Amino acid sequence: MPRNVEIKAKLSDVNYSIQAAEQHTKSSATVLMQEDVFFDSPRGRLKLRSENNTKAELIFYERSDQTEAKACDFVIAEATKPDDLKVLSPLSITEHDRRA
């Protein structure tokens, strides 16, 4: 299972952060319109992420609830038909939260 490290941070100056990222990557910032739908899972966490209504990912991940940096193990199943996953997921698992 792949692993990343999650760090949550509050930005005091969003524009400064965007400019710093653009300078570092030598590319322009991109706005991603994402919707995350969270489902009950007996183990770990499960969410359906759709992006710009063009692709979707069903993401399973396990991580602790600690506030500092934390390791996160995950698996991502990609789909090119987000509407199919939006219909299928609630039929088989219980939704408990939706965030845009």
QUIPECOR-V471910 format. One record per backbone hydrogen bond with DSSP energy under -0.5 kcal/mol. CO is the residue of the C=O (numbers start at 0). NH is the residue of the N-H. Records with the same first field share a line. If there is no record, write none. Layout:
BEGIN
CO=NH + NH
END
This chain:
BEGIN
1=73
3=71
5=69
12=16
13=17
14=18
15=19
16=20
17=21
18=22
19=23
20=24
21=25 + 26
29=31
30=32
31=33
32=51
34=49
35=98
36=47
37=95 + 96
38=45
44=60
45=38
46=48 + 58
47=36 + 49
48=56
49=34
50=53 + 54
54=50
55=78
56=48 + 58
57=59 + 76
58=46
59=74
60=44
61=72
69=5
70=63
71=3
72=61
73=1
74=59
75=77
76=57
78=55
80=83 + 84
81=85
82=86
83=87
84=88
85=89
86=90
87=90 + 91
88=91 + 92
93=39
96=37
98=35
END
